[in-house]
Amino acid sequence: MKILNITHASDMDGRGCEILTKLVFKDNEIILTEPNLLYDVISYLINNKDYLKYDEIFITDLGIHEKTALLIDEYLKDKVHHIDHHTTEIFNKYDWSYIDEIREDGFMPSATSLYYEYLKDRFNLDILNYKSLEDLVEGIRCQDTYTFKKYNNTLGPDLTTVFSNVTDEEEFINSIIERIKTNKDEFIFTDSENKIIEDNKNAISDYLNECERRMQVINYNKYKVGLSISTKYRSIVGNVLNERHPELDFILIADFNREKFSARTIHDNINLNDICFKLGGGGHPKAAGFDMTPDNLLIFKDYLGNIDRNNLF
């Protein structure tokens, strides 16, 4: 059986799904992409008939919008399994799409944890019961849903730190796979990775202070927003700045390297998915984003017009 996994390129939740695919399926291929490029990926598979090579196609950690869903439903619905935790307008509308963002008891899954549940239900494999893999999945879930403080779980943030600092992402992902295969009892960082984690804790503290110094308080619609410029640590920056400034409804981070805006909030009465959806993006109630389109840049031009893009922080 040949498997294709189309997953999110930019964070450990998307790459966690890649890890699971490579652990479970011997014959696999991975396509790493971004949500705004998914329609192009699906179109390419269809137009070039590449989808015929695969028995099943898993789309993970990528919100799907109606235009893309219609394309999948016409050509690929018998092959595709969409497993995600991003709410869009197709929320569980199609049989091939399963979206679970928050459960009745308040538990918040991630794409990796949902994919892991799916694989455990379907396959009776010893490796899916390894504690090292269970810890990895839970660490990624806690980081991606920003509940690592609640559960006192630092594995996810530490993974993200290393992932953000490695020079070869694929080598890092493959090293995680080998660690799980060879040590079923616990997930262990290497000495060099532990040094990255420790050095990074000191660097983040200085970085957060500088992001706070540069932050501007703006009004957007009915919201009071802290706008900051940052090219890294967007989840940490957004949440820590909102914790330091609870009077703000949310933090908006402009990342010119990625040409994206990221929004983060600590408030239960703010739904960032709804706010960002109106700007062509989406995500979760407390973590979402949207692209730096000309229209979106125009909205915030008075605050971003003087930014030196050759000297970003």
ABEGO torsion letter per residue (X at the ends): XBBBBBBBAABAAAAAAAAAAAAABABBBBBBBBAAAAAAAAAAAAAAGAAAABABBBBBGBBBBAAAAAAAAAAAAAABBBBBABBBAABGABAABBBBABBAAGBBBBAAAAAAAAAAAABBBAAAABAAAAAAAAAAAAAAAGAAAAAGBAAAAAAAAAAAABABAAAAAAAAAAAAAABAABBBBBAAAAAAAAAAAAAAAAAAAAAAAABBBBBBEABBBBBBBBABGAAAAAAAAAAABAABABBBBBBAAAGBBBBBBABAABBAAAAAAAAGBEEBAABBBBBBBAAAAAAAAAAAAABBAABBX
